[in-house]
Amino acid sequence: MADGGWVAGWGTLSLINAGLAQAKNRSGFLWWLTSLFLGPLATLLIVVLPKLDEVVE
């Protein structure tokens, strides 16, 4: 893949992970950033971690 297609895939995965994290009441931005470095491993962590309780202020 000399054309850089993996960059688009990695970026797309990081956005998907941010959405998954937000669905579990976690910081989408922090998980997006983490996903840029960990990629599929971050996806596994998000899926395995339990959903956080919502904080009502």
C-alpha positions in Angstrom: 0.0 0.0 0.0 2.4 2.7 -1.2 -0.5 5.0 -1.9 -1.2 5.9 1.7 -4.5 4.1 1.9 -3.6 2.9 5.4 -3.6 6.5 6.6 -7.3 6.9 5.6 -8.2 3.6 7.2 -6.4 4.5 10.4 -8.0 7.9 10.5 -11.4 6.4 9.9 -10.9 3.9 12.7 -10.0 6.6 15.1 -13.2 8.5 14.3 -15.2 5.3 14.8 -13.5 4.7 18.1 -14.4 8.2 19.2 -18.0 7.5 18.5 -17.9 4.2 20.4 -16.3 5.9 23.3 -19.0 8.6 23.4 -21.7 6.0 23.3 -20.1 4.5 26.5 -20.0 8.0 28.2 -16.3 8.4 27.7 -14.3 11.2 26.3 -14.5 11.0 22.5 -11.5 13.4 22.1 -9.2 11.4 24.4 -10.2 8.1 22.7 -9.7 9.6 19.3 -6.2 10.7 20.3 -5.5 7.4 21.8 -6.7 5.6 18.7 -4.3 7.5 16.5 -1.5 5.8 18.4 -3.0 2.4 19.3 -5.4 1.8 16.4 -7.2 -1.5 16.6 -6.0 -2.1 20.2 -7.9 1.0 21.2 -11.0 -0.5 19.6 -10.6 -3.6 21.6 -10.2 -1.6 24.8 -13.3 0.5 24.1 -15.4 -2.6 23.4 -14.2 -4.5 26.5 -14.5 -1.6 29.0 -17.9 -1.2 30.6 -20.2 1.8 30.0 -19.7 4.6 32.5 -22.7 5.9 34.5 -23.9 9.3 33.4 -23.1 12.3 35.6 -26.1 14.5 36.3 -25.1 18.0 37.3 
